[in-house]
Structure formats: structure tokens, C-alpha cells
Amino acid sequence: MRLFTAVTLGTDIESRVTTAMKPLRSLASHARFVRVEGLHLTLVFLGEVESERLPAIREALASVGPRHAPFTLSVGGGGTFGSPTHPRVLWADVQGDTAALKALQADTATQLRPLGFEPDFHEYAPHLTLARSKESRGEPAFLECVDAMKDQKLGQGRVDRLILFESRGPQYLSVAEVPLTRVG
């Protein structure tokens, strides 16, 4: 099983991102855009995991929910990862209660670390991936996309659960959901 933990932002943002991506697709026609129904903010990528380990992972994640209250994030604007002239990834900026998101990510990583899972980055940078370059040298057209996105507001979404997803090619299947239940 190819697993990762994430949060989703709801159908309103999915709908707005769908609309916003239409002109971006024509600007960067050689890019691989994400499926909107799979939009998520990855917290910890676990990679290939034997199915026998699933109960221990679920148990570790179950302890996270009661320590976190639901929170609201907004999406708008954007940027890129990779070379300044040939970026490899196009993303939308995540704003709002990013401190709560970072705390949830850190807690999730802490609970998974004893099971042998390490985050694949040094500092968590919240972003909503929109597209990846098909070419190994990057996609210069992403720079035009960032310019087109600079004043866009794509709405707000309430984060009320942590989700363990299984990636099956382009589809993401929920394997476990942990409600965020702390009050206040």
C-alpha cells in the first residue's frame, strides 16, 4: 500500500480550483495537472507500507485527533518549487490558521516516527499542489501561471479531520479518518 496522511479543504475550494485551473491548463499545456477531486494537503508521506502495519498506523493516528481542534484555511495566489526559470511544481498558497495546520503536521509526524516514518522535508511548507512538470527540466510556463494566479482568492475550507490515504495511481482512497475533536 502506498500511504500518506493529509487534510482536505472541501467541495467549495475544489469547485473554485477547478474554475481557476482552466486558464492555467492552456498556459501550461505540457504540465500534468492534479485531479481536483484528489486535492489535499499532505502532512506526512509514508510510502510503500505492508498492509499488516495498518493497525499500528491507525492506532498512532487515533491519538492525534483529540489534541487538535478544527480550523479554517484559505487558498489563493501561488508559487512554484524548483528552478527559478524552469520550475517543476505549481502550487496555490495556503493561508489562514497555518499555525494549527503546522501543529497538526508536527504531531502526526511525531506519532508516526516510532513506527519508522520520517517526514521527507525539514520544515513543513503548506501548499496545495496544482500541477507538475512532465519534463525533467521543468516547466517555464508555470511562471506565467503564478502571475495569472497572484490576485486569486479560491475560498476557505474547514479542516475537521486527519485522513490516512492510500494512493492507487491517480485515485486516493481514505483508509482511516481521525476527527479533530479538541474544543477551544
HELIX and SHEET records of a PDB file:
HELIX    1   1 THR A   11  LEU A   27  1                                  17    
HELIX    2   2 VAL A   36  GLY A   38  5                                   3    
HELIX    3   3 SER A   51  ARG A   53  5                                   3    
HELIX    4   4 LEU A   54  ALA A   62  1                                   9    
HELIX    5   5 GLY A   65  ARG A   67  5                                   3    
HELIX    6   6 THR A   98  LEU A  112  1                                  15    
HELIX    7   7 ARG A  113  LEU A  115  5                                   3    
HELIX    8   8 PHE A  142  MET A  149  1                                   8    
SHEET    1   A 4 LEU A  41  GLU A  48  0                                        
SHEET    2   A 4 ARG A   2  VAL A   7 -1                                        
SHEET    3   A 4 ARG A 161  ARG A 168 -1                                        
SHEET    4   A 4 GLN A 171  PRO A 179 -1                                        
SHEET    1   B 5 ALA A  31  PHE A  33  0                                        
SHEET    2   B 5 HIS A 127  SER A 133 -1                                        
SHEET    3   B 5 PRO A  87  GLY A  96 -1                                        
SHEET    4   B 5 PHE A  71  GLY A  82 -1                                        
SHEET    5   B 5 LYS A 153  VAL A 159 -1                                        
END                                                                             
